[in-house]
Amino acid sequence: MSLFAHHMKSIIDIEIMGYELTPDGPTEHAIAAAIVGVMAILMAYGLYAMIRDVVRWRRRSPSAVER
């Protein structure tokens, strides 16, 4: 949502602590894209790690649980 928030300016004005959330120019767009990209990568890794851990937990042998 925050990535495309500046495109909604004609409908909704978004402000955070008095600062208008509208990237102007290529530098601010690149910074916003980089931040969103890092967030997407971290969320994807978190999802992967969660699935990996659940699969490991389910594959554990019953004898390992009894110890």
N, CA and C atoms as a LAMMPS dump frame, in Angstrom:
ITEM: TIMESTEP
0
ITEM: NUMBER OF ATOMS
201
ITEM: BOX BOUNDS ff ff ff
-5.0000000000000000e+02 5.0000000000000000e+02
-5.0000000000000000e+02 5.0000000000000000e+02
-5.0000000000000000e+02 5.0000000000000000e+02
ITEM: ATOMS id mol type element x y z
1 1 1 N 0.825 -1.191 0
2 1 2 C 0 0 0
3 1 3 C 0.864 1.247 0
4 2 1 N 1.904 1.253 0.85
5 2 2 C 2.729 2.455 0.932
6 2 3 C 3.489 2.719 -0.364
7 3 1 N 3.786 1.654 -1.119
8 3 2 C 4.503 1.833 -2.374
9 3 3 C 3.694 2.658 -3.362
10 4 1 N 2.38 2.446 -3.405
11 4 2 C 1.538 3.138 -4.36
12 4 3 C 0.719 4.258 -3.726
13 5 1 N 1.032 4.592 -2.488
14 5 2 C 0.252 5.614 -1.781
15 5 3 C 0.335 6.97 -2.463
16 6 1 N 1.464 7.299 -3.04
17 6 2 C 1.585 8.606 -3.668
18 6 3 C 0.739 8.716 -4.937
19 7 1 N 0.357 7.596 -5.524
20 7 2 C -0.514 7.628 -6.698
21 7 3 C -1.97 7.897 -6.315
22 8 1 N -2.286 7.752 -5.028
23 8 2 C -3.639 7.99 -4.542
24 8 3 C -3.809 9.428 -4.062
25 9 1 N -2.821 10.28 -4.279
26 9 2 C -2.864 11.642 -3.765
27 9 3 C -4.101 12.393 -4.211
28 10 1 N -4.565 12.135 -5.407
29 10 2 C -5.747 12.85 -5.891
30 10 3 C -6.997 12.452 -5.115
31 11 1 N -6.981 11.269 -4.484
32 11 2 C -8.143 10.791 -3.73
33 11 3 C -7.954 11.014 -2.235
34 12 1 N -6.779 10.638 -1.71
35 12 2 C -6.517 10.702 -0.267
36 12 3 C -5.167 11.369 -0.055
37 13 1 N -5.116 12.342 0.838
38 13 2 C -3.831 12.931 1.237
39 13 3 C -3.311 12.153 2.439
40 14 1 N -2.094 11.631 2.334
41 14 2 C -1.507 10.836 3.401
42 14 3 C -0.381 11.627 4.036
43 15 1 N -0.433 11.766 5.35
44 15 2 C 0.616 12.446 6.09
45 15 3 C 1.048 11.572 7.256
46 16 1 N 2.342 11.558 7.51
47 16 2 C 2.886 10.864 8.667
48 16 3 C 3.679 11.885 9.457
49 17 1 N 3.222 12.175 10.665
50 17 2 C 3.858 13.142 11.561
51 17 3 C 4.093 14.474 10.854
52 18 1 N 3.112 14.922 10.1
53 18 2 C 3.198 16.209 9.432
54 18 3 C 3.96 16.204 8.121
55 19 1 N 4.548 15.062 7.753
56 19 2 C 5.294 14.965 6.5
57 19 3 C 4.422 14.269 5.467
58 20 1 N 4.235 14.9 4.339
59 20 2 C 3.395 14.349 3.291
60 20 3 C 4.081 13.147 2.641
61 21 1 N 3.355 12.043 2.523
62 21 2 C 3.908 10.804 1.98
63 21 3 C 3.698 10.769 0.467
64 22 1 N 4.512 11.53 -0.226
65 22 2 C 4.469 11.539 -1.69
66 22 3 C 5.895 11.616 -2.205
67 23 1 N 6.471 10.494 -2.621
68 23 2 C 7.826 10.535 -3.166
69 23 3 C 7.866 11.407 -4.424
70 24 1 N 8.771 12.353 -4.438
71 24 2 C 8.951 13.216 -5.597
72 24 3 C 10.336 12.953 -6.179
73 25 1 N 10.405 12.76 -7.438
74 25 2 C 11.685 12.569 -8.1
75 25 3 C 12.162 11.142 -8.061
76 26 1 N 13.133 10.839 -8.892
77 26 2 C 13.626 9.459 -9.011
78 26 3 C 14.368 8.962 -7.771
79 27 1 N 15.033 9.851 -7.052
80 27 2 C 15.787 9.407 -5.875
81 27 3 C 14.845 8.893 -4.789
82 28 1 N 13.8 9.641 -4.48
83 28 2 C 12.86 9.203 -3.447
84 28 3 C 12.102 7.949 -3.886
85 29 1 N 11.8 7.833 -5.179
86 29 2 C 11.156 6.621 -5.662
87 29 3 C 12.087 5.419 -5.535
88 30 1 N 13.369 5.608 -5.826
89 30 2 C 14.343 4.519 -5.706
90 30 3 C 14.502 4.094 -4.249
91 31 1 N 14.533 5.066 -3.336
92 31 2 C 14.648 4.743 -1.912
93 31 3 C 13.419 3.977 -1.44
94 32 1 N 12.234 4.435 -1.834
95 32 2 C 10.998 3.747 -1.445
96 32 3 C 10.964 2.337 -2.027
97 33 1 N 11.381 2.18 -3.287
98 33 2 C 11.395 0.857 -3.914
99 33 3 C 12.392 -0.064 -3.214
100 34 1 N 13.544 0.465 -2.818
101 34 2 C 14.546 -0.345 -2.118
102 34 3 C 14.023 -0.806 -0.765
103 35 1 N 13.375 0.09 -0.045
104 35 2 C 12.83 -0.27 1.267
105 35 3 C 11.75 -1.338 1.125
106 36 1 N 10.857 -1.148 0.167
107 36 2 C 9.797 -2.137 -0.051
108 36 3 C 10.401 -3.464 -0.52
109 37 1 N 11.439 -3.408 -1.334
110 37 2 C 12.106 -4.634 -1.783
111 37 3 C 12.729 -5.403 -0.636
112 38 1 N 13.423 -4.685 0.261
113 38 2 C 14.025 -5.34 1.429
114 38 3 C 12.937 -5.949 2.311
115 39 1 N 11.846 -5.212 2.493
116 39 2 C 10.744 -5.745 3.299
117 39 3 C 10.171 -7.008 2.661
118 40 1 N 10.013 -7.025 1.355
119 40 2 C 9.477 -8.197 0.663
120 40 3 C 10.423 -9.387 0.792
121 41 1 N 11.727 -9.142 0.663
122 41 2 C 12.713 -10.219 0.8
123 41 3 C 12.689 -10.79 2.213
124 42 1 N 12.633 -9.922 3.222
125 42 2 C 12.602 -10.399 4.607
126 42 3 C 11.321 -11.18 4.903
127 43 1 N 10.189 -10.719 4.372
128 43 2 C 8.935 -11.456 4.585
129 43 3 C 8.97 -12.804 3.877
130 44 1 N 9.542 -12.85 2.663
131 44 2 C 9.646 -14.114 1.935
132 44 3 C 10.544 -15.094 2.683
133 45 1 N 11.673 -14.602 3.22
134 45 2 C 12.544 -15.481 3.987
135 45 3 C 11.863 -15.973 5.262
136 46 1 N 11.13 -15.093 5.914
137 46 2 C 10.404 -15.499 7.118
138 46 3 C 9.382 -16.581 6.822
139 47 1 N 8.673 -16.446 5.71
140 47 2 C 7.705 -17.47 5.314
141 47 3 C 8.42 -18.776 5.006
142 48 1 N 9.537 -18.7 4.272
143 48 2 C 10.322 -19.896 3.966
144 48 3 C 10.81 -20.571 5.25
145 49 1 N 11.345 -19.788 6.189
146 49 2 C 11.867 -20.35 7.433
147 49 3 C 10.755 -20.99 8.253
148 50 1 N 9.577 -20.37 8.264
149 50 2 C 8.458 -20.944 9.005
150 50 3 C 8.037 -22.283 8.405
151 51 1 N 7.925 -22.339 7.096
152 51 2 C 7.537 -23.594 6.436
153 51 3 C 8.607 -24.651 6.652
154 52 1 N 9.897 -24.266 6.539
155 52 2 C 10.993 -25.197 6.758
156 52 3 C 10.951 -25.776 8.167
157 53 1 N 10.724 -24.936 9.153
158 53 2 C 10.706 -25.401 10.536
159 53 3 C 9.506 -26.298 10.808
160 54 1 N 8.353 -25.979 10.225
161 54 2 C 7.169 -26.827 10.412
162 54 3 C 7.4 -28.188 9.771
163 55 1 N 7.995 -28.203 8.578
164 55 2 C 8.275 -29.489 7.914
165 55 3 C 9.259 -30.297 8.735
166 56 1 N 10.304 -29.667 9.27
167 56 2 C 11.26 -30.384 10.127
168 56 3 C 10.58 -30.914 11.38
169 57 1 N 9.715 -30.112 11.966
170 57 2 C 9.021 -30.529 13.18
171 57 3 C 8.12 -31.731 12.906
172 58 1 N 7.424 -31.712 11.765
173 58 2 C 6.51 -32.811 11.443
174 58 3 C 7.244 -34.074 11.05
175 59 1 N 8.466 -33.955 10.497
176 59 2 C 9.238 -35.136 10.066
177 59 3 C 10.02 -35.764 11.196
178 60 1 N 10.067 -35.09 12.349
179 60 2 C 10.815 -35.66 13.472
180 60 3 C 10.252 -37.019 13.822
181 61 1 N 11.146 -37.934 14.066
182 61 2 C 10.683 -39.28 14.412
183 61 3 C 10.044 -39.303 15.787
184 62 1 N 9.079 -40.193 15.984
185 62 2 C 8.427 -40.275 17.309
186 62 3 C 9.423 -40.626 18.426
187 63 1 N 10.485 -41.371 18.101
188 63 2 C 11.449 -41.729 19.139
189 63 3 C 12.227 -40.502 19.611
190 64 1 N 12.444 -39.544 18.744
191 64 2 C 13.141 -38.323 19.149
192 64 3 C 12.265 -37.469 20.055
193 65 1 N 10.956 -37.55 19.891
194 65 2 C 10.046 -36.78 20.729
195 65 3 C 9.988 -37.386 22.128
196 66 1 N 10.083 -38.699 22.249
197 66 2 C 9.967 -39.381 23.536
198 66 3 C 11.184 -39.146 24.416
199 67 1 N 12.326 -38.814 23.853
200 67 2 C 13.551 -38.634 24.656
201 67 3 C 13.477 -37.458 25.504
